[in-house]
Structure formats: structure tokens, C-alpha cells
Amino acid sequence: MNRDGRATDVLLYCLAAVIIGAGAAGVMDSMRYPGISTVTQDTQDTSLLGQLANPLAGVDRLHILILGSDDMDEVQGRSDTIMVLFLNPEGKRAALLSLPRDLRVEIPGHGTDKINHAYCFGGVELTHQTVERLLGIDIDYYVRADFQAFEEIVETLGGVDIQVPFRMRKHTYHGEIDLQPGLQHLNGQEALGFVRYREDSDFKRAERQQQFLRALIRQKLRLTNIHRLIKAGGVILQAVDTDIEWPIAIQLARVLKQIPPAEIMTAVAPARDHYINGIYYAELRESSFFELLDDMDDHLDRPTGHLVTVEILNGCGQPGAAAAAGALLAEAGFEVLNTANADRFSYQRTIINYNPDAEAPAQQIKQILTIDKAQMRENRSNGDGTDPELVIVLGEDFRTASASSS
């Protein structure tokens, strides 16, 4: 059997499913009480949600394990998607960490093996224990699903707009993947192909899955999607296994809708290729990994309401490039202080200069501008608080990305 074709690359859609389901419940409340938070002259919230105690009040950190498994015909499979959502509900910040399915880790009771084998050995519980041991954290909740209902749900929501980075074409067990580069409106089948495509690498696929989740939350969790949210919610509730109770799920939906894209850090655990007895593993680069976890903590603990300041310089010569990039970043929640021309128009690759405490938003910019090969340079500011935290010099790679989406 071709496991590449049959594997359920469920993505982080598992979490998106719960969020949409919770959104549907919240939307039904908003239909009864126009405006999710309707306040009377007595300053009392009269909505159903307002009458419920907030189960996340005072919580400054949650960890949610997200699993996509390849269970078939009631046979326990392996988890082809493993992610952890780090959430600061009070500070309205989030980070999403993808763990490569071939990552070589210690599985309690089973020695060292690929992390996705933990699900085969002991299902959600053993995967839960394995991830906790790897990250040194307590997992609060889990979400697990397969992609049986994926296409139907995306169709119900009206599709999703996604920046496709390059031509994706491959025949698989589940159908043909054939996507053109540029900004595309994907239906259910096309969206499934986008998140399952892995011909470049599992790491890039994980990044695309994260990209999909951000787009789904940004585009679909809106009150203008009331009827679609409710319709999709019924499908989702049958397709997802989770221990998140609905009052918490609703609060999670409300929190995530309030988080600007710039405040959602996404990352893939750094690893190198490694072969043992002819078997491929992703070997964790431990020093880089622990630095990443520190960066995620710093990101989650940043002061609430802080907007990351950015200066954008046109180094590619495309008219209006700096303004176009500025509009994208402003929409994502950055504060654009200035746009101007660079010292020359011959930059091939975009350069992102960042202050030491702004590495996480610098990484986000690569994804927002679809320039994943941008050069990252850590700089020190003059210390007087007037310098932007990020200075971006746009190169030919941004010009190419912009042209492909027009």
C-alpha cells in the first residue's frame, strides 16, 4: 500500500474544526442577542455567553495537542500531523509548533522511535505523554480528527483564499493535486491537496498547514458567515474527537478571533536528516530547539496591546512594492512607521533586520509576505525607543511573489 497516498495528512485543521464548531455555537447565541456581547443600560451582558462564567479567566497559558491520524477501517494508525498550540488567553497571544512526524524521540515504554509511532503504540494517551516529555510541559487538552469530512466542511464554509507558493501537481490515492501558483480561492478538494502536498518536504508541508489555519481563522470566523458556521458546525462535531468541553471551546474561539495574525507565532521543530540502519529519521537540533521554545515563551509573554513597529524599504524596484507590503503587514497587526526606497533596487533576496526581542514577528513576516527564503539579520537599536523593531528591505523574491498573485 502506498502510505504516502493513503496517509491522512489532516493538518492542524483538527483545531480549526473545534474552533469553528465553537464559533457556530457562539454565533447561534449572537443571533438570539445581536452582537455577541450585548450590553444594556445597566452595563450587564445579556447574551448567553455573558451569563456564563469565563472558564479561561485568569489563565495565562494553555497547551493543546493537535493530532491528525491515519486510522482506517477501525485499525489504529499513525499520527501524520502533530502540533501543539501554546495559548495565552489573557494576553491574546498564541504560538503553534509543528513536530515532524519522523522526529526521533523517546516514547515512554517503547524506547527511541519516530514520534508518529507513539499513536500506533498507545493512541492519544501515549502521544500525549511523549509530547509532554519532549517539550517539558503539561498538555491541557487534545484535538484529534481525520480528513474524511475535510472537503465537505471547506465547501460549506465557501472555500478559502490561499497564496500557493508554486505549481503543485501530483497524482495521489485520494485524487489529483493540481494547483497554480499565486493567490487562489480553493474549494474543498483543492484545499485538501494544498495541505497534503509534500513533494518539497514535510517541513514545508507543516508550514503550509499552519498557513491554512491562519487563513481559515482570519477569513471564516466572522459573523458574516453565520449560516455557514452553523451548517459546518454540525459536520465538525461528528468528525472531531476532543476533551475540550464546549464552554471552553467557545471561549477559545472568542480568544483566537481577537488575536491579530502578527501575534500568532508559527514554527516547525528544527531537525536534520538522519539515517539509522537505512531508516530515515528527523534528528532534533537540540540547541536550536530549546532556543525556539524560549522564543515562544518570550512571544507569549509580550505586553498586551503592543504593536510591533516596522519600516519597509523598496529594494526590488517594483513601483509601490513598499506600500503593498505595508498594507499586508498593517492588516496583520503591525504598525508601519515608514515606507521608502532602499539604497538600491538590486536586492535579490529580502532582508529582515530585527531587534533581539522581535525575532518571532520577524518570522511571521516571511509567511505574511510569502518570502520564506528571506535573510534574517539580528540588529541592535540605538536604545532610545525611536527605531522600528523591524526594518525590511524588499528584494526580487517579494517582487516575484507579488507578480504571481496578481
N, C-alpha and C positions, 0 to 999 in steps of 0.2 A: 504493500500500500504506500502511496506517495504521501508521506506525512506533511510535506510542505504544502500540498494541495488540500489536505483534509484538516489541517490544524485550524482550530477556531481562534483566529487572531483577534480576540474580542476587544482588545484595546481598553482604554480607560473608559470606554462607553459604559462600562458597568456602573461607574459612579455617576456618569451623566444620566443614566436611566433612573437611578434613585432620586437624583436632583429634580429631573423632570416630573417624576411621579409626585414628589413633594410639592413641586410647583403647581401641578394640577390641583392638588388638594387646597393649596393656598389660593389659587385662582377661583375655585368654587366659593371660597369664603368671600373673596373680593367681589364676586358677582352679587352676593347677597347684601354686602355692605360696600358700596362703591368706594374705591380707594382702600388698599389693604389695611391702612391704618387710619380709620375714620375717627376724628376727634370731635366731641361735642363741645358745647359752650362750657361744660363742666370739666373740660380737658380730659375726659375719660375716653379711652379707646373702646368703641362699641363693637368692633369686629370680633369674630370668634377667636382669631389668633390673639387679639388684645386681651381677651378674657382668660387666656391660658398662661400659666407661669412659663417663663422662658427657661427651658432646661439647660441652656448654654450660658445663662447669666453668670458672670464671674469666671468663666472658663477661658484660660489664655492659651491652651494648647490641646489639640486633638490629633490623633493619628488614625487614619482609616486605611485599611488594607484593601486593595482593589485587585481582583483576580478574574482572569478570563481563562476558562478551561476548555479542553477538547473532549469532554465526556461524550460518548456516543453509545447508543443502544444500552444505556444503563451500566456501561463499563467505565470504571474510574480512569480518567485520562491524565494528562499532564497540564499544568498551567502555562499557557503560552504568553500570557500577559500578567506581569506582577508589578504593581505600582503602590506607592504609599503617598497619601495626601497628608501633608502637615498643615494644620489649620490653626490660626489664632483668631477665634471668633470675636474676641474683644477688640483686637487691633485691626480687624478686617484685612488680614494678610494670609496668603497661602503659598505653599510650595508643593510641587508634585515631582516625586522621584521615581524614575523607572529603573527596574532591576532587570538586566538582560537575562533571558530565560536560560542561557547556558552558563550563567555565572557560577563559578566553583565555590561552594560554601560548605560549612559544617551543618549537616542535617541531624538533629538530635536522634540518637538511637540508630543511625544508618551511616555514620561516617561522612566522608567528604564526597560530594557528588554535585551534579548540576542542580541549581535551585528549583527548576521546574519539576524535578523528580520528587520533591517533598510532597506535592499534591498527589502524585501517584501512590506514594508510600502511606500517606496519612491524611489526605484531603485538606480541607481548610484549616483544621486544627494544627496539623504538623507544619503547614506552610506558615501559619500564624506564629508558631514557636520559632521557626527558622528565621523569619524576618526580624522578629524581636531580638533574637540573639545577634544577628548580623548588625543591626542598627543601634542596639543598646537602648531601646525604647519600649514602652508598653503600647501595644495596639489596642485602641478603644473599640473599634468596630471593623466589620469586614463587609465587602460587597462582592458577590460572585455572579457571573452570568455567562451565557454563551451567545453566539450571534444569530440564533435561529430567528429572532424577531427583529433583528437589526434593520433590514431593508424596509420592513413594514413601518417601523417607528420613524425612520428618517423620512419616508414618504409621507407619513401622517403629518409630520412637522413642516412639510413643504420644502424639503431639501436644505442643503447648507452651502454657503459660499466659501470656497477654499482656494488658496493660492497653491496651485500644483507646480512644484519646482522644476519638473522636467517631464518628457514624454514617458508615460508608464504604460507598458504593453506586455502582457503575459497571459498565456492560457493556463488556467488552474482547474482543479476539480470542481470548484464552485462557479465557474464561468470565466468569461473573458474580461481581463482588465485592460482597458484601452482609454487612457486619459491624455488630453493635450495639455501642454504647459500653459501657465498663466492663471488668471483669476477665473474660476469655473464655478457654475452652480451645479452641484452634484445631487442627483437623485439617490434613492436608497442603494441601488445596485452599484452605482459609481462610487458612493461614499464607502461602501464595503471594500471595493477594490483599492481605494486610496489608503485605507488603514491597514490592509492586508499586504500590500506590496512590499517585498523585502529583497529585491534583487540588488540594491545597493548595500544594505547591511541591516541587521537587527537594530543597531543603534539609531540609524536614520528612521527606521520604521517607528521606533518608540517616540522619536521627536515628532513624527507626523501624527501619531495618535494623540499626543499632547496638544498639538496644533488643532486637531479636530475638536477636542474637548473645549478648548478656549473659544473656538468659533461657535460651537453649539450653545454654550452658556451665553455668549455675547448676543447671538442673533435670535435665539428661540425662547429664552426665559423672560418674556415680556408680556405685559397684559394685552397687547395687541394680538397675541397668539392664544387667547383664552380657549377657544373651541378646540384648537389643535392640541393644546396641552392636555385638556381633559380627555380627549379621544386617545392620545398617546399614552396617557397615564394608565388606562385600563390594560393595554398591551404590556406595558412595562411591568406592572405589578405581578403579572404571570410569568415574566421572563427572568426575574432577578431574585437571587437568594441573598438576604442580608439580615443582620441582627440589629439594624438601626430601626428603632421604633418611630412611628410616624410623627409624633410631636418634635422629636429631634431632627428628623429628616426635613420637616417643614422649616425649622429654624436654620438648618444647614443651607437650604435653598435660599432663604432670605439673606443669609450672610454672604453666600457666594455671589448673589446678584449685586451686592453692594461693593464687591471688591473690583477695583479697576484692573484691567488686564496687566498694567505695569506692576501691579502688586502681587501677581501670581508668578512665582519663580518656577521654572521647569528645568529639570536636569536628568541626565542619564548617568548611572553609576559608572565612573571611569574604569575601563578594563582593557587588557591587552590579549591578543590571541595566544593560546597556549594549547599544546597537544601532549597528551599522556597516553602512551600505548596506541597511538593512532586515533585517539578520540579527541575531538575539539572541545575546548573549554574557553570561557571568558575569564581570565585571571584578574581579580580585583587589583587595581593600583592603589594600595592601601593609603599611602601618604596623601595622594590627590583626593581619595575618597573621604578621608577624615577632614581635609580642608573644605571639601564640598559641604559636609554636614555642618561644619562651623559657619560657613557662608549662609546656609539655610537658616540656622538659628539667628544669625545677625539680621537676616532679611525679615524673619517673623517678629523680631523684637524692635524693629524700627518704629519711631514715634508715629502714632495715628495721625493721619491727615497730612503727612509730609509728602510734597510733590518733588520728584527728582527733577533737577534743573538740567537743561540740555542746550548746547549750542550746535548748530548744524552748518557745515561748510560744504559748498559745492566744489568737489574736486574732480568731477567727471565731465563737466562742460555742458551737460544737458540742461537747456533752459528750464527754470522752475523746479529743478531737482530738489534743492534745499527746502523750498516751500512745500513741495509734495511730501517729502519725508517728515517735515514738521507737522503737517496736518495729520499724518498717520500716528505720530507719537503723541500729539495733543489729544487725539481721540482715545488713545490707550491710557491716558492719565499722566503723561509727563508735562512738565512746564517748560515750554520752548522759549528761552530768553532771547535768542538771536538766530537769524539765518543770513548767510553771506557767502561770497565766493572764497574759495581756498586760495593759497598762494599760486596754484597752477591747476590746469584741467587735465592732467595726465596721470592721475592716480588710477591704477588698475584694480586694486582691492580697497574696499572701505576700511578705514581705520577708526576704531572706537577707543578714545582715551577716557579713562575713568579714574575717579578717586578711589582709594582703597576700600571705602565703605559702600561703594556703588557698583561692585562687580556684578551682583545679581541683576539689577536693572540693565546693566550693560549687556548681559547675556540675553535678556529679554528682547532688547532692541534688534539683535541679529534675527530673531524669529519674526518680529513685527515687520521688519523691512525685507524679510526673506533673503538675507545675505549671510548664510551660515558659515562662510569662509572668511568673514571679516577679521582683520588683525586686531587683537586686543592688547592694549597698552596701559599699564597702570602708571598713573601720574600723581604727583602731589600738588595740591592747590597752594595758593600763596598764604592761606590761613586766615584771610580777613573776611571770609564768608561771601565775597562778591563773585568769585569764579563759579562757572557752572560745574556741576558734578560730572557731567559727561560732555565731551567735545567729539563730534562725529565728522569725519572727513569722508564724504561720499566718493566712491570710486566707480570704475566701469561696471563692477558687479551689480551695483544698485541700478545703473542705467539699463543694464540688460534685464534685470528683474522687472523694472518698471515697463520696459517695452513689451515684455512677454505677457503682461497683464492688461495691456491696453487694447 
